[in-house]
Amino acid sequence: MNEIRSCAFTGHRPKSFSFGYDETDPAFTELKNRMRSCVIQALNAGCRRFYCGMAEGVDLWCGEIVLELMDRFTPKPELVAVVPFYNQDKTMRPQFRERFHRIMIASSARFLVNHEYHKDCFRKRNQFLVDSCDALIAVYKPDETISGTMQTIHYAERKGRKIFRVIVS
């Protein structure tokens, strides 16, 4: 396998999962462990830059995982925040808004893809993520075929990116 220098995340919002916003549910713990395993695989493959799309759910959970693992790897990985539009955090639930700000502060770089919200801003953010990375960690339900996550996976496949898949039933 070619060395992976950079990796991005894509995945559904909490409402798409059986546990929803309940992070005390064992299904959430199991999913977070599977995501952590993929991040560790990417780190072991040489990844030292992770791009986080900064949305509620998989993006922020994976961003937190990278922050948790930072001190275990040399050289230390960096986290890059890729924000789809200015003031995105104002649209989030309070518990995710706090996480958003923690990740923004801890990130080594920040990109604002769009200055204001418009119907294509998430698609443009997703393209930026895939165009910037060598690999993608994709956390998804295969039956949700019409979603931004699936569009991002298909775009990454067309671009020839390595995909670490976490498939959720």
Secondary structure, 3 states (H helix, E strand, C coil): CCCCCEEEEEECCHHHCCCCCCCCCHHHHHHHHHHHHHHHHHHHCCCCEEEECCCCCHHHHHHHHHHHHHHHCCCCCEEEEEECCCCHHHHCCHHHHHHHHHHHHHCCEEEECCCCCCCCHHHHHHHHHHHHCCEEEEEECCCCCCCHHHHHHHHHHHCCCEEEEEECC
